[in-house]
Amino acid sequence: MFEGLDMSKMGQMMEELQKRAKEMEEQAKAVTLTAKAGGGMVEVTANGSGEVIDISIDDSILEDKESLQILMISAINDVFKMVEDNKKSQAMGIMGGLNPFGMN
């Protein structure tokens, strides 16, 4: 079942994965993702690490608290989904060059 598995390379491969993961974390901070709700009345921007770095609210929605809350929830959920999708995409990129079974 594990005929092609080269155990001598597993430690080296794990070190490489850790190095790539650390690089990915640093790169993620440079990525900005923005979600809009209400036709752009509310915009939430986060970095690739999932930290909200900016919120923009159109003045016309400030008087309608309930609508503002709904739009904020929507935009925040959307931007967090974008962050997760971005993380998954980057993780797939990290795994791209590694093959623990030694097969090509």
C-alpha angles and dihedrals in degrees: 000000000000099000094128095045113113105201093187089067097047095086092048090048092051091051090051091050091051091049092050092046091053090049089049091054091053093047091048091062089059093053117091123198124188129196124191130202133186094026091306097316088123124032126182121190124194134175122240090266091064098254114140105233102172141016123191122192124185112235092232092069097049094091093055104068096177094051091045091053092050092048092047092051091048095049093045093049091047094050092048089051089052090051091052092047089050091050091050091049092051092046090054088052091053092052092045098090099036125090115176092189096059092235124132 
